Amino acid sequence: MRSLLSATALTALCFSATPMFADVTPEDVWRAYKEMMVQSGTTPTAEVERDGDTLVVRDMVYGMTIDFAGASFSDTTTVPEIRFQERPDGTVAMWFPAPLTSVFVEPVAEGLDYSLEGNVITTRSTTHLNGTSIVSGTPDNMLFTLADNSVELIDAPVILNDEMVHSGFTAKLSGIAGTYSIVRSYDPIKAHIDITIAAMSYEAEESTPESGDLVEMGFTTSDMTIKGQVTMLQGNEKDIMHTLVGMSDVDVNLGFADSSTFVAVTSDEPNSGMDIKATSGQSTLGLTLKGGAIGYDATAGDVNITVGGPQIPGGQVEVAMKEYSTALLFPLAASDAPQPFEAKIGLEEVVLPEIAWMIADPSGQLPHDPASLRLAFEGTLENGVNLFDAEAIAALEASGDKMPFTLQTLELPEIFLSLAGASIAGEGTGKFLDKEPAVAGGMPPFAGNLSLKLVGVADLIGNLTATGILPAEQAMSAQMMLGLFARPGDVAGELVSEIEMTEDGQIIANGQPLPF
């Protein structure tokens, strides 16, 4: 829920961001600002007056409230002043002379014993928006242009009874340049984004007075790009999640150059503490939201992770990989018809630390080749409840019913694993049958097929036995299972396997029914 604070800062950035065309007035820009706020489910209040060529908006207040499972969460932002100044070329200069303040109120979590007024926890944050946006265009098609703007968000920590409830953080964005347009066709409002950010950083720390542990963390990146578009229908304050998730279309792509992350844990206990550092090269993140389905697709290149501390053998280990990737698409909206979903993960050319090989393979029996893993899942499911409907979810939890979605089909477009000189590659497809589960509350019966190609697996089993990792009796069982499920392929060291699960529950391997 505290992500609403970050959302507030980004919303403010979008409106401060921004322009090109000709002839808009300060009143036009202020009207567009208010309409965007209303469109997102909140209605701002403010004092407005003209001061010569400048429209001055003072003491603007806007916020949102989310009710979930009988609890209420609210976020209220106060903007001391916004100035919209007419320029001779028909454009408008817009800036924020003073920082914004936000107050987030949440109920005390169950099980925490705090004596608080109203039984709520209040978190405060401050956002500094530095720089001027130039707004151009027409009242129904405005372009906001930024040049070397910056944003700083400071979220204050919350400590109750000597316990850190919220750690607080500081986020900074500098060198913000580019454009952000607002196209008003009454309903919906469309926004197009093309922004670059020279540098971004995030820092936070959390302490535990009882143990004396201190956790510090941070993230930095450079040459960040944000491109895409957002379409938003008019919502209402009482159902903000339905507005943001169920009624919006988002297609935004982010790019990053070199990035670094650190987590440092210090402790009063002897031989404790840990330092984790990670760096990556060119990375991307795609975010989508359409028809109530949410998705992301992320990649990070040239990833290096270092973990150090007294508990680590040798004091430090390093893991490197050529690329890390992950993706997800999941339907949050209810539908009578099956909806697609997918999930992917990839680890390319992972180089394990030598200490790991020394422990696992002291005699040097195994090839130390980089390892790779790729898994992809796709399918369809039926969803009976809007998963962004707080009241529906609360009712579902209170009733104790099972999850509101049912899997229909499942595909495995890619299965790939290479490790220690062996590899497994394959694909599969299938469907869940409209039959009662064999175990109450379990998954329904499944029918489908799986195709696998195994290379060097028999040799790997032999090498694992030689190193002592795999006992001889277990190695024999593994070889027997290979003989049962796989047959020799076209080249030496290759095994292939075609496995089918029939609708009557039978398992067939390479055309032969299995006796179980």
C-alpha positions in Angstrom: 0.0 0.0 0.0 2.9 2.3 0.6 3.6 2.3 -3.1 0.9 4.9 -3.2 3.5 7.4 -2.0 5.7 6.6 -4.9 2.7 6.8 -7.3 2.0 10.3 -5.9 5.5 11.4 -6.7 5.4 9.9 -10.2 2.0 11.5 -10.9 3.4 14.9 -9.8 6.4 14.3 -12.0 4.2 13.6 -15.0 2.4 16.9 -14.5 5.5 18.9 -13.8 7.2 17.2 -16.8 6.5 18.6 -20.0 5.8 20.7 -24.4 5.6 22.3 -28.7 2.5 23.4 -30.8 1.0 26.8 -29.9 -1.5 28.7 -27.9 -2.6 27.4 -24.6 -3.4 29.6 -21.6 -2.5 29.0 -17.9 -6.2 28.3 -17.3 -6.1 25.6 -20.0 -3.1 23.9 -18.4 -4.7 24.0 -14.9 -7.9 22.6 -16.3 -6.0 19.7 -17.9 -4.2 19.1 -14.6 -7.4 18.8 -12.7 -9.1 16.6 -15.3 -6.2 14.1 -15.1 -6.5 14.0 -11.3 -10.3 13.4 -11.6 -9.7 10.8 -14.3 -7.4 8.9 -11.9 -10.1 8.8 -9.2 -9.3 11.8 -7.0 -10.7 15.4 -7.0 -8.3 18.2 -6.1 -9.3 21.3 -4.1 -7.3 24.5 -4.3 -7.3 28.3 -4.2 -6.8 29.9 -7.6 -6.1 33.5 -8.5 -4.5 35.5 -11.3 -1.3 37.5 -10.6 -0.6 39.4 -13.8 0.6 37.0 -16.5 0.6 34.1 -14.0 -2.1 31.8 -12.7 -1.3 30.8 -9.1 -2.7 27.7 -7.5 -2.3 27.5 -3.8 -2.9 24.9 -1.1 -4.0 22.2 -3.5 -5.0 19.0 -1.8 -5.8 15.6 -3.4 -5.8 12.0 -2.2 -7.2 8.6 -2.5 -8.7 6.0 -0.1 -8.6 2.2 -0.5 -10.9 0.0 1.6 -9.6 -3.6 1.8 -10.7 -6.4 4.0 -12.5 -4.1 6.4 -9.5 -1.8 6.7 -9.0 1.7 5.2 -5.8 3.0 3.7 -5.5 6.6 2.6 -2.9 8.8 0.9 -3.3 12.6 0.9 -1.0 15.1 -0.8 -0.7 18.8 -0.3 0.8 21.1 -2.9 1.6 24.5 -1.4 1.8 26.3 -4.8 1.9 25.8 -8.6 2.6 28.6 -11.0 1.4 28.7 -14.6 3.0 31.7 -16.5 2.0 32.9 -19.9 4.8 33.3 -22.4 4.9 35.5 -25.5 5.0 32.5 -27.9 1.7 31.2 -26.8 3.2 28.6 -24.4 2.9 28.3 -20.6 5.7 27.8 -18.1 4.7 25.6 -15.1 6.7 25.0 -11.9 6.4 24.1 -8.2 8.0 26.7 -6.0 7.7 24.6 -2.8 7.9 20.8 -2.1 4.9 18.6 -2.0 4.0 16.7 1.2 2.1 13.4 1.4 0.6 11.6 4.4 -0.1 7.9 4.2 -2.4 6.4 6.9 -2.7 2.7 7.4 -4.3 0.5 10.1 -2.0 -1.2 12.6 -1.2 -4.7 11.3 -2.9 -7.5 13.2 -0.7 -8.9 16.0 1.3 -5.6 16.6 0.7 -4.1 20.0 0.8 -0.4 19.6 -1.2 2.1 21.6 -2.0 4.6 18.9 -4.7 7.2 18.5 -7.2 5.7 16.0 -5.1 2.5 15.9 -3.4 3.7 12.7 0.2 4.3 11.6 1.0 7.6 9.7 3.9 7.9 7.3 5.0 11.2 5.8 7.0 12.0 2.7 8.3 15.1 0.9 8.7 15.5 -2.8 10.9 18.3 -4.3 10.1 19.0 -8.0 12.9 21.2 -9.4 12.8 22.8 -12.8 10.3 24.3 -15.2 8.0 22.6 -17.7 7.0 24.4 -20.9 3.5 23.6 -22.0 2.5 24.1 -25.7 -0.1 22.8 -28.1 -3.9 23.3 -27.9 -6.3 22.8 -25.0 -7.2 19.3 -26.2 -3.6 18.2 -27.1 -0.9 19.6 -24.8 2.8 18.8 -24.9 4.9 19.2 -21.8 8.6 19.6 -22.3 11.3 19.2 -19.7 15.0 20.1 -19.7 17.4 19.2 -16.9 14.6 18.9 -14.3 15.0 16.8 -11.1 12.9 15.1 -8.4 13.8 14.1 -4.9 11.4 12.0 -2.8 12.1 11.6 1.0 10.0 9.2 2.9 10.3 9.6 6.6 10.9 6.5 8.8 8.3 5.5 11.4 9.6 4.1 14.8 7.1 2.9 17.4 8.1 1.4 20.8 11.7 1.4 19.7 10.8 -0.7 16.7 11.2 0.3 13.0 7.7 0.0 11.5 8.6 1.6 8.2 12.2 2.1 7.2 11.9 5.3 5.1 13.9 6.0 2.0 15.3 8.6 -0.3 14.9 8.6 -4.1 16.5 11.0 -6.5 16.1 11.5 -10.3 18.3 14.1 -12.0 18.8 15.3 -15.6 15.2 14.7 -16.6 14.5 15.8 -20.1 11.9 15.0 -22.9 8.2 15.3 -23.4 4.9 14.2 -22.0 1.7 14.8 -23.9 -1.9 14.8 -22.7 -4.5 14.3 -25.4 -8.0 15.1 -24.1 -10.9 13.5 -26.0 -13.2 13.9 -23.0 -13.1 10.2 -22.1 -10.6 8.7 -22.1 -7.5 10.8 -21.6 -4.4 9.6 -23.4 -0.8 10.4 -22.4 2.3 9.8 -24.5 5.7 9.6 -22.7 9.2 10.1 -24.1 11.6 11.0 -21.2 15.3 10.4 -20.4 16.8 10.5 -16.9 20.5 11.0 -16.6 20.7 9.4 -13.2 18.5 7.7 -10.6 19.3 6.6 -7.0 17.5 5.0 -4.1 18.7 4.6 -0.5 17.0 3.1 2.6 18.0 1.7 5.9 16.3 -0.3 8.6 17.4 -1.0 12.1 16.3 -3.4 14.8 17.0 -1.9 18.2 16.6 -5.3 20.0 19.3 -7.1 18.0 21.3 -4.1 17.0 21.2 -5.1 13.4 21.3 -2.3 10.7 20.3 -3.0 7.1 21.3 -0.5 4.5 20.3 -0.8 0.9 20.6 1.3 -2.3 20.2 1.3 -6.1 21.7 3.5 -8.7 21.4 3.6 -12.5 22.2 6.0 -15.4 20.9 6.9 -18.8 17.4 5.8 -18.1 14.7 6.1 -20.8 10.9 5.9 -20.4 8.7 5.6 -23.5 5.1 4.6 -24.0 1.5 5.6 -23.6 -1.2 5.5 -21.0 -5.0 5.6 -21.7 -7.3 6.2 -18.7 -11.0 6.2 -18.5 -12.8 8.4 -15.9 -12.9 6.7 -12.5 -14.1 7.5 -9.0 -12.6 7.8 -5.6 -14.6 4.9 -4.2 -13.1 2.3 -6.5 -9.7 3.6 -7.4 -8.2 0.2 -8.0 -10.9 -0.6 -10.6 -10.0 2.6 -12.3 -6.3 2.1 -12.3 -6.3 -1.6 -13.1 -9.6 -2.5 -14.8 -10.1 0.6 -16.9 -6.6 1.7 -18.0 -4.3 0.7 -20.8 -0.6 1.0 -20.2 2.2 0.2 -22.6 5.5 1.6 -21.2 9.1 0.5 -21.8 12.0 1.5 -19.6 15.7 1.2 -20.4 18.7 1.4 -18.2 22.4 1.6 -18.8 24.8 0.4 -16.0 23.1 -0.3 -12.7 24.3 -1.2 -9.2 22.6 -2.5 -6.1 23.9 -3.0 -2.6 22.6 -4.5 0.7 24.8 -4.1 3.8 23.9 -5.8 7.1 25.9 -4.9 10.2 25.3 -6.5 13.6 26.7 -6.3 17.2 26.9 -10.1 17.2 30.4 -11.5 16.5 31.0 -13.1 13.0 27.8 -11.6 11.7 26.9 -9.2 9.0 26.8 -9.4 5.3 27.5 -7.3 2.2 25.7 -8.0 -1.1 26.6 -6.1 -4.2 25.2 -6.5 -7.7 25.9 -4.8 -11.0 24.3 -5.1 -14.4 24.8 -3.7 -17.9 22.1 -2.7 -20.3 18.7 -3.6 -19.0 15.1 -3.2 -20.0 11.6 -3.4 -18.4 8.3 -3.5 -20.2 5.1 -2.8 -18.4 1.6 -3.5 -19.8 -1.9 -3.3 -18.6 -4.8 -4.0 -20.9 -8.3 -5.4 -20.4 -7.5 -6.0 -16.8 -4.5 -8.2 -17.6 -1.2 -7.1 -16.1 2.2 -7.9 -17.5 5.9 -7.2 -17.4 9.0 -8.3 -19.3 12.4 -7.6 -17.9 16.0 -8.3 -18.9 19.4 -7.5 -17.3 22.7 -8.0 -19.1 26.1 -8.8 -17.7 24.9 -9.4 -14.1 27.6 -9.8 -11.4 26.7 -10.6 -7.8 29.2 -10.5 -4.9 28.3 -11.8 -1.4 30.7 -11.2 1.5 30.7 -11.8 5.2 32.3 -13.8 8.0 29.9 -16.7 7.3 30.9 -17.0 3.7 33.6 -19.6 2.9 36.7 -17.6 1.9 35.0 -14.4 3.0 33.4 -13.7 -0.4 31.8 -15.4 -3.4 31.0 -14.1 -6.8 28.4 -15.2 -9.3 28.2 -13.8 -12.8 25.7 -14.4 -15.7 25.5 -13.1 -19.2 21.8 -12.3 -19.0 18.8 -12.6 -16.6 15.3 -12.4 -17.9 11.8 -12.8 -16.5 8.3 -12.1 -17.8 4.7 -12.5 -16.5 1.2 -12.0 -18.0 -1.8 -12.6 -15.7 -5.5 -11.7 -16.1 -6.8 -9.8 -13.1 -10.2 -9.2 -14.6 -13.1 -11.6 -14.3 -14.3 -13.2 -17.5 -16.7 -16.0 -18.6 -14.2 -17.1 -21.3 -10.7 -18.5 -20.8 -8.0 -15.9 -20.7 -4.3 -16.3 -21.5 -1.5 -16.2 -19.0 2.3 -16.8 -19.3 5.4 -16.8 -17.2 9.1 -17.0 -18.2 12.5 -17.0 -16.5 15.9 -17.3 -18.0 19.5 -17.5 -16.6 22.1 -17.4 -19.3 25.7 -18.6 -18.9 25.9 -18.5 -15.1 29.4 -18.7 -13.9 29.5 -20.3 -10.4 32.2 -19.4 -7.9 35.2 -21.7 -7.7 34.5 -22.3 -4.0 31.2 -23.9 -5.0 33.1 -26.3 -7.4 35.7 -27.0 -4.8 33.0 -28.1 -2.3 30.9 -30.0 -4.8 33.7 -31.4 -7.0 36.9 -31.5 -5.0 38.4 -34.2 -7.4 37.7 -32.2 -10.5 35.4 -34.8 -12.2 32.8 -32.3 -13.5 33.1 -29.8 -16.4 32.9 -26.3 -15.0 31.1 -24.9 -18.0 28.7 -22.0 -17.4 25.1 -23.1 -16.6 21.9 -21.9 -18.3 18.3 -22.3 -17.4 15.2 -21.3 -19.5 11.6 -22.1 -18.5 8.4 -20.8 -20.2 4.8 -21.5 -19.2 1.8 -20.5 -21.2 -1.9 -21.4 -20.9 -5.4 -20.2 -20.3 -7.5 -19.9 -17.2 -11.0 -18.9 -16.1 -11.2 -16.1 -13.5 -14.5 -15.6 -11.7 -13.6 -12.5 -9.6 -12.0 -9.2 -10.4 -8.7 -9.5 -8.4 -8.6 -5.7 -8.1 -12.0 -5.6 -6.4 -11.2 -5.2 -2.7 -14.7 -6.1 -1.5 -14.9 -9.2 -3.7 -11.5 -10.4 -2.4 -12.4 -9.8 1.2 -15.7 -11.7 0.7 -13.7 -14.6 -0.8 -11.3 -14.7 2.1 -14.1 -14.6 4.6 -16.0 -17.4 2.9 -12.9 -19.6 2.9 -13.5 -20.6 -0.8 -10.7 -21.8 -3.0 -8.9 -19.5 -5.4 -11.3 -17.8 -7.9 -9.5 -18.9 -11.0 -9.4 -22.3 -12.7 -6.6 -23.5 -15.0 -7.8 -24.8 -18.3 -4.7 -25.4 -20.5 -1.0 -25.4 -19.9 1.9 -25.3 -22.4 5.6 -25.4 -21.9 7.1 -23.7 -25.0 10.6 -24.1 -23.7 12.4 -26.2 -21.1 16.2 -25.9 -21.1 18.9 -26.7 -18.6 22.6 -27.1 -19.1 24.9 -27.8 -16.2 28.2 -29.6 -15.7 28.4 -30.8 -19.3 24.9 -32.1 -19.6 21.7 -30.5 -21.0 18.0 -31.1 -21.1 15.8 -29.4 -23.7 12.1 -29.9 -24.5 8.6 -28.6 -24.7 5.1 -29.8 -23.7 1.4 -29.1 -23.9 -1.8 -30.2 -22.2 -5.1 -29.5 -20.6 -6.8 -29.9 -17.3 -9.8 -32.3 -17.4 -13.3 -31.4 -16.2 -13.1 -34.1 -13.5 -12.9 -34.1 -9.7 -9.3 -34.0 -8.3 -7.9 -37.2 -7.0 -7.2 -35.5 -3.7 -9.8 -33.1 -2.2 -8.7 -29.5 -2.8 -6.0 -30.6 -5.3 -5.5 -30.0 -9.0 -7.9 -31.7 -11.4 -6.6 -34.5 -13.7 -4.3 -33.5 -16.5 -3.7 -34.9 -20.0 -0.9 -33.9 -22.3 2.5 -34.7 -23.7 6.1 -33.8 -23.0 9.1 -34.1 -25.5 12.6 -34.1 -24.1 16.1 -34.3 -25.5 18.8 -35.2 -23.0 22.5 -34.9 -23.9 25.3 -36.1 -21.6 23.0 -37.0 -18.7 24.2 -40.6 -18.4 27.8 -39.3 -18.2 26.8 -36.7 -15.6 25.3 -39.4 -13.4 28.6 -41.3 -13.6 30.6 -38.2 -12.8 28.4 -37.4 -9.8 28.9 -40.9 -8.6 32.7 -40.6 -9.0 32.8 -37.4 -6.9 30.7 -39.0 -4.1 27.8 -36.5 -4.5 25.5 -39.3 -5.7 25.6 -42.6 -3.9 26.0 -45.7 -6.1 22.5 -47.1 -5.3 20.9 -43.8 -6.2 22.9 -43.6 -9.4 21.7 -47.1 -10.4 18.1 -46.0 -9.8 18.6 -42.9 -11.9 20.0 -45.0 -14.7 17.0 -47.4 -14.5 14.6 -44.4 -14.7 16.5 -43.1 -17.8 16.1 -46.5 -19.4 12.4 -46.5 -18.6 11.5 -43.1 -19.9 14.1 -42.4 -22.6 15.6 -44.1 -25.6 18.9 -43.5 -27.5 18.9 -40.6 -29.9 20.5 -40.0 -33.3 24.0 -39.1 -31.9 26.2 -40.6 -29.2 25.3 -39.5 -25.6 21.8 -38.3 -26.7 18.6 -39.6 -25.2 15.1 -38.7 -26.3 11.8 -39.1 -24.5 8.2 -38.7 -25.6 5.9 -38.9 -22.6 2.1 -38.8 -22.9 -0.5 -38.6 -20.1 -3.9 -39.8 -21.5 -7.3 -38.7 -20.4 -7.9 -42.1 -18.8 -4.8 -41.6 -16.5 -2.4 -43.8 -18.4 1.3 -42.8 -18.9 3.0 -43.7 -22.2 6.7 -43.3 -22.7 8.1 -43.5 -26.3 4.9 -45.4 -27.4 5.1 -47.9 -24.5 2.5 -47.9 -21.6 4.2 -47.7 -18.3 3.2 -50.2 -15.6 2.0 -47.6 -13.1 
